[in-house]
Structures are given as structure tokens and as C-alpha cells.
Amino acid sequence: MKKIIFCFLNILLLSISLSAEIIKTSNIQDIREEMTENTMVFFNIAEVLMDTETSLGTQAWRKFIRTRLDSKLHDELSFFVFEHVPPKCPEPSTPELIRDIQSKGLIAFAFTSRGRNEWYASPIPNVDLITEQLLLQIDIDFSKTQLNEELLLLPNLFAEFYHEGVIYATNTKEKDELLLEILEKTGYRPAKIVFIDDKIDSLIAMEKAISSLNIPFVGYAYTRTSIDHANFDPLIANIQLDWLITFGKILTDNEAIEIKNEQFLDIDLQQYFEEVIEKWKESL
């Protein structure tokens, strides 16, 4: 009898694991094949929905400054750039894809680890409103997602974390923890959950959380932005930051490269970075 029970548990665990999958892709349209009835779709904002035309403001740039600034300065500087450097979609077809998903009556939400009034570790008011305004600039509007009866509870039950189709996690609540709480408190059980994120560890955590509800899960590890910025040059981004602070001008990468070749071929990157940071501090 014990052997039979053990075999049954193995089969059960195998069936649950087979209901979850993580797929690596650089093409956002790949998710279309998962858009079946009662599918719930989540798009991470940074690096999936929103990128920049410039080296300044990219994930590669944020990693560069994170190792050179304390947490407070990192948050203030990255938010300054977030507000001033125009966004773009990594793929131009993404807004149409989201509209198509919404038109089918499926639940489509944006998800971010930045709180409604929180930027990384720093409290900053109206992060949510600025984020949504920037999404509108690239023709993405999650307020158009039609909520079903259970999810109509979101604005009241999760006012701290939800606004106009965007879910804002915080430093005190991880994405997977928050999503699990949303599903449990609203009672909503989609037929499948699809999540698109650039961070595989976030997808793995999400998969583990959703498995506790026995809901099929498909995670897409999105690589387009990392491919686009594989040749990131911190000096180019630093020149762009310098011009933004000094002249209020957004340089293209080509314009910054031209300045680099004319003026900065022999410059000490770290020294120049520190000089630009001091200039930025003085402008505050």
C-alpha cells in the first residue's frame, strides 16, 4: 500500500510540474499562443514594456551606477533619469499586442517591483502616476483591461498596491507573494497565468507560488533589452547624463559617440563620472 501511495504522489507531483513552464524569448509575440480562454497575463514594466532609445536609463546603466553610488543617490539619480529620458517599447508591436489581449476580454496587467510611492528603497510620491503617464506615451493603457467580478475588488482590497491595471509591489512584499495574496483574497482562479519578465529568478519564484494553487503557469524570460544593450558603453551614458544636467538636452547614442570621439578619448571614466555626479548634486 505504501508503495502505491508513493507512486501516486510521484505522478501527482509530476503532473503539477508539467503544468508550469519557463520559456526564453526575445519576441514578445511568442506569448500569443498562450492566449486561451480565461488566461491572466502579466507584463513586467522595466525591460519588457519600457526601455529607452539612449544608453542612459537602461538596465545596464542602472547596474553601472549601482556599484558607484550609495542606495539613496542611486535612487534619486535613476528616478531623475526616469522622469526626463523619453521611454520606448523594446518592440514596437507590444502596444498592439496588449490591446488585442484586452479586446479578447482577457485579464492583462502590468506588474512592477516599484511601489506606488516608492522607487527602489526610497519613498517618492506619485511614482505610480508618472509610470502610467510614461506608459501612455508609448501607447499602453492597462486601465482598459476589463475586470471580472472577483477582480473588481482589487481597488478596495489592494489600494496600496493596485492602480489602473498596474500592480505595484514594494520592498516589503515580493511580486510572487503579492500575486498569491491577490488570488486568494479575491477568489479569482484563472485557467492559466502567463508572466513576462526579464528576470528568470522572479519567474521561478512566481511559478513556485502559483503551483500552490495548482494553476497552470507559463513564464517568458524576455531577453530583447539585454540583447539590444549588449554593447553598453558607460562613457556614452555618462556623456548623455552630463548633457542632460548641463543643457537639458537628450543626446542620441550617435551624438554621444561623436562627442566621445572628439573630446573624451583619453578620459578617466571614473573621474568623469564623479565630476558629473557632483554637477548633478549642485543642480538639486
C-alpha positions in Angstrom: 0.0 0.0 0.0 2.8 2.4 0.9 4.4 1.7 -2.5 1.1 2.5 -4.3 0.7 5.8 -2.3 4.3 6.8 -3.1 3.8 6.1 -6.8 0.6 8.1 -6.8 2.4 11.1 -5.1 5.1 11.0 -7.7 2.6 11.0 -10.5 0.7 13.9 -8.9 3.9 16.0 -8.4 4.9 15.2 -12.0 1.6 16.4 -13.3 1.9 19.6 -11.3 5.4 20.3 -12.6 4.3 19.6 -16.2 1.7 22.4 -15.8 4.5 25.0 -15.3 7.0 26.2 -17.9 9.5 28.9 -18.4 10.5 29.9 -21.9 13.3 32.2 -23.0 12.3 34.6 -25.8 13.3 37.8 -27.5 10.0 38.1 -29.4 7.0 39.3 -27.4 4.6 37.9 -30.0 5.5 34.4 -28.8 3.0 34.7 -26.0 0.1 34.8 -28.4 -0.1 31.0 -28.5 -0.9 31.1 -24.8 -3.8 33.4 -25.1 -6.6 30.9 -24.5 -9.9 31.5 -22.6 -9.6 32.8 -19.1 -5.8 33.4 -19.3 -4.4 36.0 -17.0 -1.4 37.9 -18.4 1.2 39.9 -16.5 3.9 42.2 -18.1 6.8 43.4 -16.1 7.3 47.1 -16.8 11.1 47.6 -16.8 12.9 45.9 -19.7 9.7 44.3 -21.0 7.3 47.2 -21.7 9.6 50.2 -21.2 13.2 50.9 -22.3 14.9 54.0 -23.7 16.4 55.0 -27.1 19.5 56.0 -25.3 22.2 54.2 -23.3 21.2 56.5 -20.4 18.4 55.0 -18.4 18.9 51.4 -19.4 19.2 48.5 -17.1 22.9 48.3 -18.0 23.3 51.9 -16.9 21.5 51.3 -13.6 23.8 48.4 -12.9 26.8 50.7 -13.6 25.7 53.4 -11.2 24.6 50.9 -8.5 28.2 49.9 -7.9 29.3 53.5 -7.7 26.7 55.3 -5.6 25.0 54.7 -2.3 21.4 53.5 -2.3 19.9 57.0 -1.7 21.9 58.6 -4.6 21.2 55.7 -6.9 17.5 56.0 -6.3 17.5 59.8 -6.7 19.6 59.7 -9.9 17.8 56.8 -11.6 14.4 58.5 -10.8 15.7 61.8 -12.3 16.6 60.0 -15.5 13.3 58.0 -15.4 11.4 61.3 -15.4 13.5 63.0 -18.1 14.5 60.4 -20.7 11.7 59.5 -23.0 10.6 55.8 -22.9 10.3 53.4 -25.8 8.9 49.9 -26.1 11.6 47.3 -26.8 9.4 46.1 -29.6 7.0 48.4 -31.5 4.4 45.7 -31.8 3.9 45.4 -28.0 1.1 48.0 -27.6 -1.0 46.4 -30.3 -0.5 43.0 -28.6 -1.7 44.3 -25.3 -4.8 45.9 -27.0 -5.5 42.7 -28.7 -5.4 40.7 -25.4 -7.7 43.3 -23.8 -10.1 43.2 -26.7 -10.5 39.4 -26.2 -11.7 40.0 -22.6 -8.6 38.5 -21.1 -7.1 40.0 -17.9 -3.9 41.9 -18.7 -2.0 43.7 -16.0 1.4 45.4 -15.7 3.5 44.4 -12.8 6.4 46.2 -11.2 8.5 45.8 -8.1 8.5 49.6 -7.6 5.7 50.7 -5.2 3.0 53.3 -5.9 5.0 55.8 -3.9 8.3 54.0 -3.7 11.3 54.0 -6.0 13.6 51.1 -5.1 14.4 51.7 -1.5 13.3 55.4 -1.4 9.9 56.9 -0.7 8.9 59.1 -3.6 5.4 60.3 -4.1 3.4 59.7 -7.3 5.7 57.0 -8.8 2.5 55.3 -10.0 1.1 58.3 -11.8 4.4 59.1 -13.5 4.8 55.4 -14.5 1.3 55.3 -16.0 1.8 58.6 -17.9 5.0 57.2 -19.4 3.2 54.0 -20.4 0.6 56.2 -22.1 3.4 57.9 -24.1 4.2 54.5 -25.7 0.5 53.8 -26.3 0.0 51.3 -23.5 -3.1 51.7 -21.3 -3.8 49.0 -18.7 -6.8 50.9 -17.4 -8.7 49.4 -20.4 -8.4 45.9 -19.1 -11.9 44.7 -18.3 -12.0 43.4 -14.7 -14.3 40.4 -13.9 -16.5 40.3 -10.8 -13.8 39.0 -8.5 -11.1 41.4 -9.6 -13.4 44.4 -9.2 -12.4 44.0 -5.6 -8.8 45.0 -6.3 -9.1 48.8 -5.9 -10.5 48.4 -2.4 -8.7 45.3 -1.2 -5.3 46.3 -2.6 -5.4 50.1 -2.7 -1.8 50.2 -1.6 -0.6 48.1 -4.5 -3.0 48.5 -7.4 -4.0 51.4 -9.7 -5.5 51.5 -13.2 -4.4 48.0 -14.3 -0.9 48.2 -12.8 0.2 46.2 -9.8 2.9 47.8 -7.7 4.9 45.5 -5.4 7.1 47.0 -2.7 10.3 46.3 -0.7 8.1 44.6 1.9 6.1 42.4 -0.5 7.6 40.4 -3.4 5.8 40.0 -6.7 5.0 36.3 -6.1 3.8 37.0 -2.6 1.5 39.8 -3.7 0.0 37.9 -6.6 -0.7 34.9 -4.4 -2.4 37.2 -1.9 -4.5 38.8 -4.7 -5.7 35.5 -6.0 -6.5 34.2 -2.5 -8.4 37.3 -1.3 -10.3 37.9 -4.5 -11.1 34.2 -5.0 -10.3 34.6 -8.7 -8.9 31.4 -10.4 -7.8 31.9 -14.0 -7.4 28.9 -16.2 -3.8 29.8 -16.8 -1.3 32.5 -15.8 1.3 33.9 -18.2 4.0 36.2 -16.9 6.6 38.0 -19.0 9.7 39.2 -17.1 13.3 39.8 -17.9 14.4 38.1 -14.6 14.4 34.4 -14.5 14.6 34.2 -10.7 11.4 36.3 -10.5 9.7 33.8 -12.8 10.9 30.8 -10.8 9.5 32.4 -7.6 6.2 33.1 -9.3 6.0 29.6 -10.7 6.6 28.2 -7.2 3.9 30.4 -5.7 1.3 29.7 -8.3 1.9 25.9 -8.1 0.4 26.0 -4.5 -2.9 26.9 -6.2 -2.5 24.3 -8.9 -2.9 26.9 -11.7 -1.0 26.2 -14.9 1.8 28.7 -15.3 3.9 29.8 -18.3 6.7 32.2 -17.7 8.5 34.1 -20.5 12.1 35.2 -19.8 12.3 38.2 -22.0 15.8 38.9 -23.5 15.2 41.7 -26.0 16.5 44.6 -24.0 19.6 42.7 -22.8 20.4 41.9 -26.5 19.8 45.5 -27.5 22.2 46.8 -24.9 24.8 44.0 -25.0 27.4 46.5 -26.2 26.6 49.1 -23.5 29.3 51.8 -23.1 29.2 53.6 -19.7 31.1 56.5 -21.2 28.3 57.1 -23.7 25.7 57.1 -21.0 27.8 59.4 -18.8 28.2 61.9 -21.7 24.4 61.8 -22.1 23.9 62.4 -18.4 26.3 65.3 -18.5 24.4 67.0 -21.3 21.1 66.3 -19.7 22.2 68.0 -16.5 24.1 70.9 -18.1 22.0 71.7 -21.1 18.7 69.9 -20.5 19.3 68.0 -23.8 18.8 64.3 -24.5 21.6 63.1 -26.8 21.2 60.1 -29.0 23.8 57.4 -28.8 25.3 58.5 -32.1 25.6 62.2 -30.9 27.3 61.0 -27.7 29.7 58.8 -29.7 30.6 61.8 -31.8 31.3 63.8 -28.7 33.3 60.9 -27.2 35.5 60.7 -30.3 36.1 64.4 -30.4 36.6 65.2 -26.7 36.8 62.1 -24.5 39.1 59.5 -26.0 41.7 59.7 -23.2 39.3 60.5 -20.3 39.3 58.6 -17.0 35.8 57.2 -16.8 35.5 57.1 -13.0 36.9 60.6 -12.6 34.5 61.9 -15.2 31.6 60.1 -13.6 32.4 61.6 -10.2 32.6 65.1 -11.8 29.2 64.6 -13.4 27.6 63.4 -10.2 28.9 66.4 -8.3 27.4 68.7 -11.0 24.1 66.8 -10.6 24.2 67.3 -6.8 24.8 71.0 -7.2 21.8 71.2 -9.5 19.4 69.7 -6.9 
